[in-house]
Amino acid sequence: MNFLEERIRRDGIIKEGNVLKVDSFLNHQMDIGLFERMGEEFRRRFAEEKIDKILTIEASGIGIACIAARYFHVPVVFAKKSKSVNIEGEMYIAEVESFTHKCKNQVIVSRKFLSPGENILIIDDFLANGCALQGLISIVTEAGANVAGIGIAIEKGFQVGGRMIRNLGYHLESLAIIDEMDAESGKLVFREQ
Ligand code: 5GP
């Protein structure tokens, strides 16, 4: 078991509806020592890739992306969730369905902060059905930039996102992949990596 799997086993709470709560260390209260180990591990796993910038999505991705950026020495851009219509032409816009909140959001990134030819590492806290990632990928593609890699803290391997993203040929690295979890029995099975 790696350090993140150990932490999930210790402090993660499995909820009904395939939701894992990790708010005591990952996405509400944040354990920065843990984030540093995650940043270091992303650097190791993407050592072969040239990375110019990290792209994430508010809110839970931002902390992880910022600490990771210290290991890549690159800026972080985060996609903003917005319900308002923004001035077309100035923004890249994608539609994203939220797994946890069951609603649709537009996510936007200013055109100023993504340029053609840049190599982008996308980082997020969770991968479930892959909607958030699809939105971010479409923004990178629209900018004429390149998805150099995708780094995820926790992938729920029993949902479709991971398989879909790997089938599309992206270099996806998830620090912990959960293959099975059950709220009633507390069963939690990680994929061997
Ligand atoms: P997807 O778009 O891949 O279906 O879901 C990814 C997003 O939904 C993540 O950015 C994360 O915020 C949220 N999410 C998905 N599954 C979980 C979960 O089990 N627990 C928590 N805390 N967030 C989740």
py3Dmol code that shows the C-alpha trace and the ligand (Angstrom):
import py3Dmol

protein = """\
ATOM      1  CA  MET A   1       0.000   0.000   0.000  1.00  0.00           C
ATOM      2  CA  ASN A   2       1.328   3.434  -0.818  1.00  0.00           C
ATOM      3  CA  PHE A   3       1.093   6.463   1.495  1.00  0.00           C
ATOM      4  CA  LEU A   4      -2.181   7.742   0.001  1.00  0.00           C
ATOM      5  CA  GLU A   5      -3.864   4.336   0.076  1.00  0.00           C
ATOM      6  CA  GLU A   6      -2.859   4.007   3.734  1.00  0.00           C
ATOM      7  CA  ARG A   7      -4.344   7.406   4.516  1.00  0.00           C
ATOM      8  CA  ILE A   8      -7.600   6.622   2.693  1.00  0.00           C
ATOM      9  CA  ARG A   9      -7.882   3.357   4.617  1.00  0.00           C
ATOM     10  CA  ARG A  10      -7.278   5.190   7.897  1.00  0.00           C
ATOM     11  CA  ASP A  11      -9.324   8.378   7.462  1.00  0.00           C
ATOM     12  CA  GLY A  12     -11.577   7.960   4.408  1.00  0.00           C
ATOM     13  CA  ILE A  13     -15.293   7.440   4.986  1.00  0.00           C
ATOM     14  CA  ILE A  14     -17.331   5.453   2.467  1.00  0.00           C
ATOM     15  CA  LYS A  15     -20.766   6.931   1.885  1.00  0.00           C
ATOM     16  CA  GLU A  16     -23.821   5.607   0.091  1.00  0.00           C
ATOM     17  CA  GLY A  17     -23.951   6.435  -3.619  1.00  0.00           C
ATOM     18  CA  ASN A  18     -20.300   5.600  -4.386  1.00  0.00           C
ATOM     19  CA  VAL A  19     -18.980   8.677  -2.611  1.00  0.00           C
ATOM     20  CA  LEU A  20     -15.754   8.572  -0.635  1.00  0.00           C
ATOM     21  CA  LYS A  21     -15.372  11.328   1.939  1.00  0.00           C
ATOM     22  CA  VAL A  22     -11.809  12.481   2.402  1.00  0.00           C
ATOM     23  CA  ASP A  23     -12.535  15.905   3.817  1.00  0.00           C
ATOM     24  CA  SER A  24     -10.325  15.441   6.896  1.00  0.00           C
ATOM     25  CA  PHE A  25      -7.125  15.399   4.794  1.00  0.00           C
ATOM     26  CA  LEU A  26      -7.762  16.145   1.110  1.00  0.00           C
ATOM     27  CA  ASN A  27     -10.593  18.450   0.162  1.00  0.00           C
ATOM     28  CA  HIS A  28     -11.746  20.437   3.161  1.00  0.00           C
ATOM     29  CA  GLN A  29      -9.064  20.211   5.820  1.00  0.00           C
ATOM     30  CA  MET A  30      -5.848  19.677   3.879  1.00  0.00           C
ATOM     31  CA  ASP A  31      -2.759  17.775   5.042  1.00  0.00           C
ATOM     32  CA  ILE A  32       0.029  19.699   3.329  1.00  0.00           C
ATOM     33  CA  GLY A  33       2.695  17.132   4.237  1.00  0.00           C
ATOM     34  CA  LEU A  34       0.592  14.572   2.362  1.00  0.00           C
ATOM     35  CA  PHE A  35       0.184  16.988  -0.575  1.00  0.00           C
ATOM     36  CA  GLU A  36       3.960  17.340  -0.723  1.00  0.00           C
ATOM     37  CA  ARG A  37       4.387  13.582  -1.014  1.00  0.00           C
ATOM     38  CA  MET A  38       1.719  13.595  -3.732  1.00  0.00           C
ATOM     39  CA  GLY A  39       3.511  16.394  -5.592  1.00  0.00           C
ATOM     40  CA  GLU A  40       6.786  14.503  -5.403  1.00  0.00           C
ATOM     41  CA  GLU A  41       5.112  11.322  -6.660  1.00  0.00           C
ATOM     42  CA  PHE A  42       3.474  13.150  -9.599  1.00  0.00           C
ATOM     43  CA  ARG A  43       6.911  14.565 -10.499  1.00  0.00           C
ATOM     44  CA  ARG A  44       8.363  11.039 -10.449  1.00  0.00           C
ATOM     45  CA  ARG A  45       5.538   9.571 -12.550  1.00  0.00           C
ATOM     46  CA  PHE A  46       5.691  12.363 -15.141  1.00  0.00           C
ATOM     47  CA  ALA A  47       9.497  12.609 -15.164  1.00  0.00           C
ATOM     48  CA  GLU A  48       9.597  11.872 -18.905  1.00  0.00           C
ATOM     49  CA  GLU A  49       7.073  14.547 -19.844  1.00  0.00           C
ATOM     50  CA  LYS A  50       7.833  18.177 -20.570  1.00  0.00           C
ATOM     51  CA  ILE A  51       5.394  20.217 -18.485  1.00  0.00           C
ATOM     52  CA  ASP A  52       4.919  23.978 -18.986  1.00  0.00           C
ATOM     53  CA  LYS A  53       1.840  24.552 -16.870  1.00  0.00           C
ATOM     54  CA  ILE A  54      -0.576  22.788 -14.538  1.00  0.00           C
ATOM     55  CA  LEU A  55      -4.327  23.086 -15.109  1.00  0.00           C
ATOM     56  CA  THR A  56      -6.876  22.157 -12.460  1.00  0.00           C
ATOM     57  CA  ILE A  57     -10.479  22.960 -11.536  1.00  0.00           C
ATOM     58  CA  GLU A  58     -11.859  24.811  -8.538  1.00  0.00           C
ATOM     59  CA  ALA A  59     -12.131  24.183  -5.721  1.00  0.00           C
ATOM     60  CA  SER A  60     -10.679  20.871  -4.559  1.00  0.00           C
ATOM     61  CA  GLY A  61      -8.004  20.574  -7.243  1.00  0.00           C
ATOM     62  CA  ILE A  62      -6.337  23.871  -6.430  1.00  0.00           C
ATOM     63  CA  GLY A  63      -4.451  22.934  -3.261  1.00  0.00           C
ATOM     64  CA  ILE A  64      -3.091  19.713  -4.747  1.00  0.00           C
ATOM     65  CA  ALA A  65      -2.091  21.462  -7.978  1.00  0.00           C
ATOM     66  CA  CYS A  66      -0.309  24.297  -6.144  1.00  0.00           C
ATOM     67  CA  ILE A  67       1.838  21.980  -4.042  1.00  0.00           C
ATOM     68  CA  ALA A  68       2.566  19.793  -7.098  1.00  0.00           C
ATOM     69  CA  ALA A  69       3.641  22.915  -8.986  1.00  0.00           C
ATOM     70  CA  ARG A  70       6.486  23.406  -6.520  1.00  0.00           C
ATOM     71  CA  TYR A  71       8.004  20.160  -7.844  1.00  0.00           C
ATOM     72  CA  PHE A  72       7.458  21.053 -11.512  1.00  0.00           C
ATOM     73  CA  HIS A  73       8.388  24.742 -11.127  1.00  0.00           C
ATOM     74  CA  VAL A  74       5.505  25.847 -13.349  1.00  0.00           C
ATOM     75  CA  PRO A  75       2.456  28.104 -12.899  1.00  0.00           C
ATOM     76  CA  VAL A  76      -0.987  26.784 -12.014  1.00  0.00           C
ATOM     77  CA  VAL A  77      -4.174  27.818 -13.790  1.00  0.00           C
ATOM     78  CA  PHE A  78      -7.519  26.757 -12.396  1.00  0.00           C
ATOM     79  CA  ALA A  79     -10.737  26.537 -14.363  1.00  0.00           C
ATOM     80  CA  LYS A  80     -13.487  28.548 -12.712  1.00  0.00           C
ATOM     81  CA  LYS A  81     -16.993  27.231 -12.290  1.00  0.00           C
ATOM     82  CA  SER A  82     -19.416  29.834 -13.451  1.00  0.00           C
ATOM     83  CA  LYS A  83     -23.132  29.969 -14.052  1.00  0.00           C
ATOM     84  CA  SER A  84     -22.983  33.355 -15.702  1.00  0.00           C
ATOM     85  CA  VAL A  85     -22.415  33.790 -19.395  1.00  0.00           C
ATOM     86  CA  ASN A  86     -19.005  35.243 -20.050  1.00  0.00           C
ATOM     87  CA  ILE A  87     -17.914  37.414 -22.900  1.00  0.00           C
ATOM     88  CA  GLU A  88     -17.343  35.059 -25.753  1.00  0.00           C
ATOM     89  CA  GLY A  89     -13.958  35.257 -27.360  1.00  0.00           C
ATOM     90  CA  GLU A  90     -12.143  35.984 -24.128  1.00  0.00           C
ATOM     91  CA  MET A  91     -12.743  32.650 -22.469  1.00  0.00           C
ATOM     92  CA  TYR A  92     -12.446  28.968 -23.199  1.00  0.00           C
ATOM     93  CA  ILE A  93     -15.704  27.416 -21.986  1.00  0.00           C
ATOM     94  CA  ALA A  94     -16.689  23.796 -21.351  1.00  0.00           C
ATOM     95  CA  GLU A  95     -19.766  22.231 -19.833  1.00  0.00           C
ATOM     96  CA  VAL A  96     -19.134  19.918 -16.869  1.00  0.00           C
ATOM     97  CA  GLU A  97     -21.603  17.770 -14.953  1.00  0.00           C
ATOM     98  CA  SER A  98     -20.737  17.537 -11.265  1.00  0.00           C
ATOM     99  CA  PHE A  99     -20.658  14.008  -9.839  1.00  0.00           C
ATOM    100  CA  THR A 100     -21.094  15.124  -6.224  1.00  0.00           C
ATOM    101  CA  HIS A 101     -23.554  17.973  -6.737  1.00  0.00           C
ATOM    102  CA  LYS A 102     -25.507  16.497  -9.676  1.00  0.00           C
ATOM    103  CA  CYS A 103     -25.673  19.785 -11.543  1.00  0.00           C
ATOM    104  CA  LYS A 104     -24.149  21.245 -14.682  1.00  0.00           C
ATOM    105  CA  ASN A 105     -21.588  24.002 -14.512  1.00  0.00           C
ATOM    106  CA  GLN A 106     -19.809  25.928 -17.156  1.00  0.00           C
ATOM    107  CA  VAL A 107     -16.097  25.938 -16.500  1.00  0.00           C
ATOM    108  CA  ILE A 108     -14.062  28.764 -17.927  1.00  0.00           C
ATOM    109  CA  VAL A 109     -10.430  29.657 -18.432  1.00  0.00           C
ATOM    110  CA  SER A 110      -9.264  33.000 -19.731  1.00  0.00           C
ATOM    111  CA  ARG A 111      -7.603  32.766 -23.130  1.00  0.00           C
ATOM    112  CA  LYS A 112      -4.703  34.770 -21.698  1.00  0.00           C
ATOM    113  CA  PHE A 113      -3.534  31.838 -19.603  1.00  0.00           C
ATOM    114  CA  LEU A 114      -3.428  28.946 -22.091  1.00  0.00           C
ATOM    115  CA  SER A 115      -1.458  29.247 -25.306  1.00  0.00           C
ATOM    116  CA  PRO A 116      -1.025  27.096 -28.410  1.00  0.00           C
ATOM    117  CA  GLY A 117       1.823  24.595 -28.096  1.00  0.00           C
ATOM    118  CA  GLU A 118       2.026  24.629 -24.284  1.00  0.00           C
ATOM    119  CA  ASN A 119       2.397  21.261 -22.554  1.00  0.00           C
ATOM    120  CA  ILE A 120      -0.254  20.980 -19.867  1.00  0.00           C
ATOM    121  CA  LEU A 121      -0.430  18.645 -16.890  1.00  0.00           C
ATOM    122  CA  ILE A 122      -4.027  18.356 -15.685  1.00  0.00           C
ATOM    123  CA  ILE A 123      -4.425  17.648 -11.963  1.00  0.00           C
ATOM    124  CA  ASP A 124      -7.556  16.898  -9.942  1.00  0.00           C
ATOM    125  CA  ASP A 125      -8.534  15.300  -6.653  1.00  0.00           C
ATOM    126  CA  PHE A 126     -10.982  12.632  -7.901  1.00  0.00           C
ATOM    127  CA  LEU A 127     -11.727  10.775 -11.096  1.00  0.00           C
ATOM    128  CA  ALA A 128     -15.202   9.216 -11.197  1.00  0.00           C
ATOM    129  CA  ASN A 129     -17.081   9.365 -14.495  1.00  0.00           C
ATOM    130  CA  GLY A 130     -14.559  11.638 -16.133  1.00  0.00           C
ATOM    131  CA  CYS A 131     -16.811  14.635 -16.811  1.00  0.00           C
ATOM    132  CA  ALA A 132     -14.519  17.137 -15.109  1.00  0.00           C
ATOM    133  CA  LEU A 133     -11.527  15.776 -17.045  1.00  0.00           C
ATOM    134  CA  GLN A 134     -13.357  15.825 -20.361  1.00  0.00           C
ATOM    135  CA  GLY A 135     -14.152  19.497 -19.792  1.00  0.00           C
ATOM    136  CA  LEU A 136     -10.542  20.334 -18.976  1.00  0.00           C
ATOM    137  CA  ILE A 137      -9.240  18.310 -21.931  1.00  0.00           C
ATOM    138  CA  SER A 138     -11.601  20.125 -24.289  1.00  0.00           C
ATOM    139  CA  ILE A 139     -10.356  23.487 -23.002  1.00  0.00           C
ATOM    140  CA  VAL A 140      -6.702  22.484 -23.513  1.00  0.00           C
ATOM    141  CA  THR A 141      -7.491  21.202 -26.991  1.00  0.00           C
ATOM    142  CA  GLU A 142      -9.423  24.341 -27.918  1.00  0.00           C
ATOM    143  CA  ALA A 143      -6.403  26.405 -26.861  1.00  0.00           C
ATOM    144  CA  GLY A 144      -4.210  24.414 -29.261  1.00  0.00           C
ATOM    145  CA  ALA A 145      -2.178  23.231 -26.268  1.00  0.00           C
ATOM    146  CA  ASN A 146      -1.131  19.653 -25.560  1.00  0.00           C
ATOM    147  CA  VAL A 147      -2.314  17.394 -22.717  1.00  0.00           C
ATOM    148  CA  ALA A 148       1.086  16.132 -21.557  1.00  0.00           C
ATOM    149  CA  GLY A 149      -0.387  14.141 -18.699  1.00  0.00           C
ATOM    150  CA  ILE A 150      -3.213  13.781 -16.213  1.00  0.00           C
ATOM    151  CA  GLY A 151      -2.509  13.331 -12.499  1.00  0.00           C
ATOM    152  CA  ILE A 152      -5.314  12.279 -10.154  1.00  0.00           C
ATOM    153  CA  ALA A 153      -5.178  11.730  -6.412  1.00  0.00           C
ATOM    154  CA  ILE A 154      -8.021   9.191  -6.122  1.00  0.00           C
ATOM    155  CA  GLU A 155      -9.543   7.293  -9.045  1.00  0.00           C
ATOM    156  CA  LYS A 156     -12.678   5.283  -8.451  1.00  0.00           C
ATOM    157  CA  GLY A 157     -11.778   2.481 -10.819  1.00  0.00           C
ATOM    158  CA  PHE A 158     -15.254   0.972 -10.756  1.00  0.00           C
ATOM    159  CA  GLN A 159     -16.636   4.082 -12.497  1.00  0.00           C
ATOM    160  CA  VAL A 160     -16.077   4.665 -16.196  1.00  0.00           C
ATOM    161  CA  GLY A 161     -13.772   7.718 -16.232  1.00  0.00           C
ATOM    162  CA  GLY A 162     -10.382   6.031 -15.913  1.00  0.00           C
ATOM    163  CA  ARG A 163     -10.993   3.465 -18.630  1.00  0.00           C
ATOM    164  CA  MET A 164     -12.407   6.098 -20.980  1.00  0.00           C
ATOM    165  CA  ILE A 165      -9.470   8.496 -20.497  1.00  0.00           C
ATOM    166  CA  ARG A 166      -6.861   5.712 -20.906  1.00  0.00           C
ATOM    167  CA  ASN A 167      -8.659   4.439 -24.031  1.00  0.00           C
ATOM    168  CA  LEU A 168      -8.332   7.913 -25.508  1.00  0.00           C
ATOM    169  CA  GLY A 169      -4.562   7.456 -25.176  1.00  0.00           C
ATOM    170  CA  TYR A 170      -3.800   9.972 -22.422  1.00  0.00           C
ATOM    171  CA  HIS A 171      -1.007   9.401 -19.927  1.00  0.00           C
ATOM    172  CA  LEU A 172      -3.151   9.119 -16.800  1.00  0.00           C
ATOM    173  CA  GLU A 173      -1.583   8.497 -13.396  1.00  0.00           C
ATOM    174  CA  SER A 174      -3.778   8.016 -10.340  1.00  0.00           C
ATOM    175  CA  LEU A 175      -2.003   7.784  -7.003  1.00  0.00           C
ATOM    176  CA  ALA A 176      -4.695   5.522  -5.561  1.00  0.00           C
ATOM    177  CA  ILE A 177      -7.191   3.491  -7.578  1.00  0.00           C
ATOM    178  CA  ILE A 178     -10.181   2.052  -5.736  1.00  0.00           C
ATOM    179  CA  ASP A 179     -11.591  -1.019  -7.442  1.00  0.00           C
ATOM    180  CA  GLU A 180     -14.252  -1.784  -4.868  1.00  0.00           C
ATOM    181  CA  MET A 181     -15.852   0.004  -1.980  1.00  0.00           C
ATOM    182  CA  ASP A 182     -18.936  -0.712   0.065  1.00  0.00           C
ATOM    183  CA  ALA A 183     -20.553   1.669   2.533  1.00  0.00           C
ATOM    184  CA  GLU A 184     -22.266  -1.042   4.547  1.00  0.00           C
ATOM    185  CA  SER A 185     -19.390  -3.453   5.108  1.00  0.00           C
ATOM    186  CA  GLY A 186     -16.626  -0.849   4.861  1.00  0.00           C
ATOM    187  CA  LYS A 187     -14.892  -2.985   2.204  1.00  0.00           C
ATOM    188  CA  LEU A 188     -12.215  -1.065   0.320  1.00  0.00           C
ATOM    189  CA  VAL A 189     -10.063  -2.683  -2.371  1.00  0.00           C
ATOM    190  CA  PHE A 190      -7.179  -0.886  -4.102  1.00  0.00           C
ATOM    191  CA  ARG A 191      -5.831  -1.812  -7.521  1.00  0.00           C
ATOM    192  CA  GLU A 192      -2.257  -3.108  -7.543  1.00  0.00           C
ATOM    193  CA  GLN A 193      -0.038  -0.579  -9.311  1.00  0.00           C
TER     194      GLN A 193
END
"""
ligand_1 = """\
24
5GP
P -16.165 13.109 -12.534
O -16.299 14.376 -13.311
O -14.929 12.308 -12.885
O -17.422 12.249 -12.570
O -16.012 13.527 -11.011
C -14.897 14.241 -10.625
C -15.224 15.327 -9.649
O -16.306 14.965 -8.779
C -14.022 15.600 -8.766
O -13.476 16.833 -9.138
C -14.554 15.610 -7.353
O -14.651 16.942 -6.912
C -15.925 15.015 -7.419
N -16.006 13.625 -6.915
C -16.262 12.517 -7.647
N -16.352 11.432 -6.867
C -16.121 11.837 -5.612
C -16.079 11.147 -4.353
O -16.278 9.926 -4.213
N -15.789 11.888 -3.263
C -15.567 13.239 -3.342
N -15.277 13.866 -2.212
N -15.614 13.927 -4.515
C -15.888 13.232 -5.639
"""
view = py3Dmol.view(width=600, height=400)
view.addModel(protein, "pdb")
view.setStyle({"model": 0}, {"cartoon": {"style": "trace"}})
view.addModel(ligand_1, "xyz")
view.setStyle({"model": 1}, {"stick": {}})
view.zoomTo()
view.show()
